[in-house]
């Protein structure tokens, strides 16, 4: 056996190959096809992804010489990354009953949950008590909370000081903020031991609903008063939420999500500064939430770029270095979740969580695989939670500081995303800021354009949703959403709140009435008065009414929140309805001709194409004669037939087969597998109704055929 030389020279043994040299070889292999069209990938962000990256790509990259915890924070806020303190497992428990929420929380906390991520129902977010809320608001989207007793029920036998607490308060979190502070005081919890976040993001709420529950300036006033109270009391409480998640769920690109989120942050900073706070008061009390999609490298680059943009913003406001420590919560996107073949959602949320970890998220929510069909159960919660635990404990991702650092591709992509986002952000600011942009529907319209492009690409299977537009499970039964009968719960909540109001002595009621009257005068110490009101027994609805919020006349164009798979679920619903009526799925017969190697590629393509629509695709064999194929076609009981062979054989096969078939059957549809351009007109004359091929619209063709039945 030969011995390695002591003077190993890798540069000599493996000579450097320049990009231009590699490109010449690649162009030769392409045999005349355009390099830019075949090997450069264009993204929805307007970024051209190169087929290969080299050290030369980093020569002018301003980000690569940074260190973790310093300067632009591209490598993370902490010098040791997740090595000492790993990211937080921050799962939501969207159960409508305080008791049910408490049971789920106590079960999950000792099993890996490391943050109490408390989700409120719609009525609570609107500061309504159950007896004044609409039926579709009570228990919708989260837990119904009105009183300090409800908070006690939610956190019974839970040491709330051991875990970070995160609550999304919707348009304004002041009532729920005050209710929780009241709970802390009433139960003797030391505020210094609390690490809490009460999120208020009026912009996201307005875009989700298309309107605002009260004036935007009043919402800013309430956010200011919460923030100032936290500053004055030296409380470790965040009070401003910036959410890019809803943009992603509407189909936005990574650049749009970043730019719109950062523009919102600038708007909130300006509003708080105008009211008397400093940038160093505000920055530590902002919590960012970004959605995470399945484009792995783009998501890694997006979170890294977010820290760069935030660092630039803090520099612009002349903030302290520690104000650059952005807190990023990553939430796996609903946009990519599906109702069909729902276990594939596990794979999607795993890759999304992986990218969030590598990108440097501080806390992560992984979607339960069944969240598209109803509330998660213990099993789906466990899998969602354990997805992160496996990434940490078995993949050891918490032992690497900035795992993407040094990658030619990711470093370049991070710079590209940051640059594009900064350009879009500057455009918004130069035109009046984010609030004006939302009123003018600029983000909404731009996101719709990207959504339309994505919709088209999914319909043509340029983008793949496994189990939906590709590799559909035709044996899967119709997915039935989990039933959540809230009627009995609504009645019990209404009875509870009515009984709660009449409990206690008259002097206590009189004190509450006096405090509510004081709240209505909007005093400087509004938060303290509101806390006292809750401590003495006020309800969230009573406080909400007393706040005397100015009515809003703003109308926003709402974001259209849709999942990518909805169009394919629509097709499957049509096929299941057909089955309910006829006892079997709609049938489709593949009329394949010649030996296996002649017809099999197009048979496989046709089967995959039409199983997306829920068709029972019948394939027997390759037929030798037109007569045999037509006879078997008739026996199949199908009304739709797909001819599968080669372009060379089609001129002879197609007219003869269709003539024979239509002499025996009426009202049939004939599809040709392939798209021989020079033959198209002739095939249409002979009775071909449509063609399937790479790039054909799988949604439109399947829908047309299903409707024809």
N, C-alpha and C positions, 0 to 999 in steps of 0.2 A: 504494500500500500504506500503510495507516494506521500511525502511529507509536505505540509504547507510551508511556503517560504516565510522566513521571519520578517521580510520586507514586503508585506502585502500592499499592493498599489491598486486600489479599486478603480481609480480614474483611468489607469492604463488598461486594465482588463475590461472595463466597461466604459468605453469612450462616450463623452457627452454628445447627445443628439439634440440639435436645435429644433425649435418648433417648425421653422420653415422646411427643414429636412423631413420631419415627420409628416408635414402637410403634403409634400410632394408625393410621398409613398401612399398616403391616404387618397389623394386625388387619382392616382393611378388605379387603385383598387375600386374606386367609384365608377371607373370606365365611362367617363364623360358626364356623369350626373353632377349637378352643381354642388360644390362643397358647402356653401352657405345654406342651401335648402335642406341638405341631407344630414349634416353633422352639427349644425348650430340650432339649438332649441330656443324658441322665443317664448317667454313667459308672460303671464297676465300683468306682471309688474313692469313690462317694457324693458326687461333685461334679456340680453342674448347670452345664453349659456354655451360656452365653448366646449368642444369635445375633449379638450385636454388643457390643463393649466400647468405652468412651470414657475420656477423661481423668478423669472422675469416679470411675472404678473404682480409680484410683491414689491418691485423696485420703487414704485411711486405710491405705494399704499401707506397712508399716514397712520394706520391703526396698528401695524404689526410690531412696533417697538414698545408697546405698552406692557405694563406689568399688572397682574391681578390686584385689584383694590386701589389702583392709582390712576391718575390722569383721566382718560375718557371712559374708564370702567368697562371697556369692551370685553375684558377677560373676567369680569365679575366684580362685585362690590367687596368681596373678602379676599385677602391675600392667600388664605388657605382653602378657598372654594368651599366645597361641601365636606371637606375632610373632617373638620371639627364639629360643625353643625350642618347636618344634611338638610335637604329641602323638606318642607312640611307636606304631609299627606293631608289634603284639605278637601274631604268629600262632603257633599251636601246630603242632607237627610230630609227630603221634601214631604214629610208626613204632616197631615193637617191637624191632628190632635196633639196637644201638649203631652199627654200621657204616652201616646205612641211614639212621639219624637224622643221622649226621655228613655223609653225602652230600647230604641235603636241606638241612641247615643251611648248608653251604658254598655251595650253589647259590643259596639265597634271600638270604643276608646282603648280597651285593653288588648285589642287585636290589630293594632297598627295605625289607627286614626290618630293624628297628632295635632289637629286643629278642630275647633268647634266652629263649623261653617253653618251658621243658622239662617235658614231661608224662611221668609215671612210670606203669608198669603196676601192676595191682592187687596183684601179689605183692610188689613193692617197697614199696608204700604200707603193706602189712601187715607189713613187716620180715621177709619170708620169702625164703629162697634158692630157686632153681628146683627143686632136688631135694626140697624139703619142701612146695612150694606145690601147690595143686590145678591141674589142667590148664587150667581156665577162668580162672586168675589170671595165668598166664605170658604176657606180651605183650598182655594185655587192657587196652585203654585208653591205652597209652603204651609207653615204652621200658623194657626189662628191665635193671635195674642191681643189681649185688651187690657189686662191688669197685672199688678205685681204678683198676684196669685198664679196667673198663667206662667210667668217667668219662673216662679218657684216650682211649678209642676214640670216645666221643661227641664230644669236642672236639679231635680231632686236627687240627692246622694251623689252629686257630681262636684268635684272640687274644681271650680271654674278658674281658680288662680293657676292651675298647672298647665293650662293650654291657652294658646292664642285664640281669641274670640273674634270671629268675622261675621258681620251682619250687613246685608245689603238693605239699606233703608229706602231705596227707590228715589223718588223725586226730591224728597227732603227727609233726612233721618232724625231730625230734632226730637219728635215725639218718642221714637223708640230709643234714642240715645238717652233722653231724660228718664224714661221708664227703667232702663237698665241701671243707670246711676242710682236711682231710687232703690232698686233691688239690692245693689251692692251695699248701700248705707243701711237699709232695713235689716239685712242679714249679717251685718258686721264685717263685710269683706273689705280689706284694706285696698284702697284705690291704687296704691303704689305697687301692689302685686298683680295688677291687672294689665294685660297686653291685649288691647282691643282695637277693632276697626269697625267704624260705623260709616258705611259708604253712602254718599249722596252723589248721584250723577243725573242732574236734570236733563241733560242733552239726550242721553240714551233712552231715558223714560219717555221723553217727548217724541222721539223718532219711532219708538215701539208702538205708541198709541196714536200718534198723529196730532195730539193736543197736549196741553198741560193742565194739571188740576188747579193750579193757581199761578199768579204772576211769577215770571222768572226772577225778577229782582227780589221778590220776597223769598224765593228759594235761596238765592245767594246770601240774603241777610241771615237766614237761619243757619246756613253752612258756616258763615262767618262767626255767628254767636257760639256755635258748637266748638269751632276751632279755637276761638279766643278763650273759651272756658277751659279747654284742654291745655292751652299754653299757660294760662294764669294758675291753673292747679297743678302744673308740671306733670300732667297725666300722660302715660304712654298710650295715647289713643289717636288713631288716624280718623279723619273726618271727611275726607274728600276721595271719592272713587272716580277713577278714569277708566272707562270700559271700552275696549276695542272689540270685545267678544261678539257683540251684536252685529258689528260690521261684517265680521267673518261669516256669521250665520246668514247674512243676506247675500253672500257670494263675493265679498270684497277681496281685493288682492292684498298681499302682505304690506306693500307700500301704502295703499290706501288706509289700511287699519292703523299703521304706525303714524302716518301724517295726521289723520283725523283725531286720533287719541292725543297726540302731542299738542295739536292746535286747541283741543278742549282743555288740556292742562294749562296752556298759556292763558286762555280765557278765564279760567278759575283763579289763576295766580293774579291776574290783573284785577279781577273783581275783589279779591281778598286784600290786595295791596291798597286799592282805592278806599277800602273800609278801615284801613289802619294797621294791618299786619305786615310783617316783613317777609322776604323770600325765605329766610331761615326759620321763621315760624311755620310757614306754609309747606315747604318741600318735605320735611319729615312726616307730614300728616297726609300725604297723598299715597294712595294705593292703586296700582295699575293692574288691570285684568286684560290679558290678551288671549284670543282664541288660538287653538293649535290645530292645523289641518294635516293631511297625510303627505304633503310635499316636504319630506324630511329635511333636506338641506336648506330649503328656503325658510323653514320655521326656526332652525338653529340660527341662521343668519339674522332673522327678524328680531329675535330676543337680544342678540348681541348688539345689533344696530340700535335697538331701543335705548340701551344704556348710553350709547354714544350720543344720540340725540338729546337725551335728558341732561347729560353732562354739558352739552353745548348750550342748552336752555339755561341751566344754572349759571354758567359763565356769563351769559348775556345779562342776567339779573344781578351779577356780582355776588352770588351766594357763596357760602363757605364750602370748603371741600367736602365736608361730611353731608352736605345737602345733596350731593350727587349720588348718594346711596339709594337708588331707586328700588322700590319693592315691587316685584313682578309676580303676580299670580297667573298661572297658565291653566286654561280650561279647555279640555278636548272639545272639538267642534261638533255641534249637532248637525251641521250642514252635511257632514259625511256619514252620519249614522243612518241606518236603514231599518225598515220593518220586515223586509224579506230576508231570510237567511240571517237572522239577527246575531247568531254566534260569530259571524264574521266581524261584527262590531268590536269583538275582543281584539282582533288583529289591528284594526284601525286605531283604537284607543291606545294600544301598546306602542305602536310606532309614533303616535303623537306624543305620548308621555316621554318616550325615549328622546325625541327631539327637544322637548321642553327641558329635560334634565341636561342634555348636552349644551343647550342654549343658555343655561344658567338661571332657570326659574327658581324663585324663592319658595313657592308653594305650588302644588299641582292638584287639579281635580281630574280624575279619569272617569269618563262616563260609564255607568253600568250598561251592559250590552243590551238590556231590555228597556232602556229609558224611553224609547220611541213608542212603546206600546202601553206605558203606564208606570206606576210607582215601582221602584226597585224592591226586590225582596231580599231576604238575608243572604241568599246564594249569590245573586248578582252584585250586591254590595261587597261581598267578600272578594269576588273575582276582581272587581274594579279596584278595591283597596290593595289587594295582593299584587296587582300589576306593578304598582310602584315599589312594593316591598321586595319583589323579585329583582327589579332593576337595581335596587340598592344593596340587598343582602347577598344575592347570587351573581349579579352582573358586576357588582362593586363599582357602580358609576359614581358613588360618593367619594371614591378614593383617587379621583383624577381632577386636577385643577384645570379648568378650561380645556376639555378634551378636544375641542375643535381647533385650538390654537396651533398655528403653523401649517395648517392645511392650505395649500395653494388655492384650492377651489373655495373653501368656506371663508377664508380671509378675504378673497376677492369679492365673493358674493356679499359678505357683510358690508364691505365698503360700497358696493353697488346699491344695496338696499338702503343704506344710510343716506347716500347721496340723492337717490331718487325721492326718498321720503322727505328729506330736507327741502328739496326743490318744491315739492307739492305743498309742504307746510308754509314755505315763504309765499307761495302763490295765494294761499288762503289768507294769510296775515295781511298781505298787500291789498287785498280786496275787502278788508273790514273785519276779519276774524271769523272764528268758528260759528258764533251765534248767528251772524249775518248769513254765513254760508248755508247753515241749516234752514234758515227762513227762506232763502232763495232756492232751496232744494238742490244745491250743488253736489254735496256728497251723495245724496240719495240717487240722483240721476247718473252720476259717474259709477256708482256701485252697480246700478242696474245694467249698465253697459258691460261691465265685467261679468255679471251674472249671466247675461244673454250669451256671451262668448263661451262661458263654462257650460251652460245648458246645451248649446250647439255641439260642443266637443263631447259631452256625455252621450248625447243622442246619436252621435256618429261613432261613438266608442273610441275616440281619440284619447279620452280619459276613461279609466276602467273603475267600475264599482263591482267588485266580485260578488256574485250572487244576485246581481240586479241587471246590469247591462252586459255582463259577461259571466259565463259559467253559472247560469241560473239553475236552481234546484227545482226541477219540474215535479218532483215527488213531494215537495213540501206542501203541507196543508195551509189553508188560508189562515193568516195570522189574525187572531182575535185580540183586540186591545183589552187590557185588564179593566174590569169594571170598578169604578170608584163611586159608589152610591153615597153622595154627600147629604142626601135629604135628611136622614135621621140626625147626622152630625150637625147640620145647620140648625135644626130645631133645638137640639140640646144646647148649642152655643147661645142661641137667642134666649132660652130660658135661664141659662147661667148668668148672662149679663144683666138681665132684668132683676134677678134675685140679688146679685152683687150690689146693685145700686141702692137697694133698700136696707142692706145690712148695716149694723152699727147704730150709734147714738146720733141724735139730732145735732148735737154740738159739733160732731165730726163732719156731718153733712154740711153744716153751715160754714165750717172752716174751708171745706173743699170748694163750696160755691164762691167764697171770698177769694180764694186763690185763682179760680177760673176767671173771675172778674178782673183780677190783677193781670192775668196773662193777656187778656183782651186789650189791655192798655199798652202792650208791647214795651215793657220796662227794659232798662239797660241790663238788669240782672234776670232776663227772661228765662235762661236755662235753670237758674237756682229756683225760681218760682215754680217752674214746670216740674222740677224734681220734687219739690215740696207737695205739689198737688198730687202726684202719683203716690208719694209716701203716705198721704192721708186718705187715699182710696179713689182718686179720680181714674177714669177710664181713658183709653187712647182716643176714643171718639169724642169725649167731652173736651179733652185738651185740643184736639184738632179743630173743633168748632170754635173754641175760645181764641185761637191764634189770629182770628180776623184777617185771614189771608186775602189779599186783593185778587179779584177774579182776573183770569187771563183771557186775552183776545187773540193770542197767538195760535196759528194753525200751521202745523208742520206736515210736510209730505212724509208719511210713515215709510219705514224700511219694510220691504217685503221679505219676511223671514221664511225661507223655504229650504227643504233638504234636496240635495241633488238627485236622490233616488225616487222622489215623489212621482215623476212621470212614468217610471217603470213599475212602481206599485200600482199606478192607475191601470196599466195594461193587465197586470195580474188580477186586479179586482174584476175587470171585464171578463177575463177567462173563467174566474171562479163563479161569477154570476151566470155565465153560460153553463157551467157544470151544474149549478143548483137547479137550473131550468131543464137540462137535458139528461143529467145523470152521468155525464162524462165531459172531459175537457174538449175544447175545439180541436178537431183533427186536421193534420196536414200530412200529405203523402209526398215522399221524395221519389220522383221518377228518375232513377239513376240508370245510366247506360254504360255498357262496356265492362271491361275487367276492373278489378279493385283499384289499381293504381291510376286508372283513368277517371274514376268518379269520386273516389274516397275523399280527396282534399275538399271538394265542394260540398259533399255530403256532410262532412264534419262542420264546415263553415255554416251551412244552412241550418243544421240542427241547433248549433249555438245561437244563431241569429234569431230563430223563431221560438226557441224555448224562453227567451227573454220576454216574449209576449204571452207565455203560458200555454203554448200549443203543445199538444201531444203529437210529436213528430214521428211518423211511421216510416221506417226504412226496412226494406226486405232484402234486396240484393241488387246487383247490377244486371239489368235486363238486356237480353240479346236482340229482341225484336220489339218493334213498335206495338204490335198486337198484344204481346204478353204484358208490356208495361201498361197499356191502356186498360186491359182486363183487370189487372191487379189494382189499378187506380180506382176503378169503379167499385171493386169488392171492399176497398178500405173504408168506405162510408164517408170519406173526406169531401170537402167542397173546395179545398185549396191544394194546389199541386205545384211542386218545385222541380224543375228539370235540372238535373245535375250531370254534367259531363264536361267536355272540353270545347273551347271556342271553335276548333277545327271541325268538330262533329255536329255543332249546332245547326248550320245551314240545312243539313239533311234531316236531322232528328226533329227539330222544333215544329215545322209546319205539319209534318206527318203525324206526330204525336197529338198535337192540339186538335187536328181535324178528327182523328179517331176518337179522342176523349170527348169532344163536344158533340159528336154524333150520338154518344151514349148518355151524356149528362148535360143538364142545362144549368145556367147560373153558377158557373165555376170561375175561379180565379187561377191564373197560371203565372208563376214567377220563374224567372230564369236566374240560375246561380252563375254570376259573372256579368261582365259589362264589355262585350266586344264592340268597341265604338263603331266600326265600319258596318256592323250588322244590325244596329239598334232599330233603325227605321223599318227594316224588313221584318224583324221579329215582332214589332208592334203591329204591323199590318196582319201578321199571321195569328195575332191574338194574345201575345204576351202582355200581361197587365203591369208588371214592374220587374225591376232587376235588383239583385242584392250583390254587394261587393264591398271590399274594404273602403270605408268612408261613406257608405250608404247610411241613411238616417234610420236606425233600427227602431226608434220610437214611432216615427210617422208611418213607416211601412207596416209595422205590426198593428198600429191603431187602425189604419185603413182596412186591413184584412179582418180584424176583429169586428169592426163596425159592419163590414159586409155580411157577416154572419147573422 
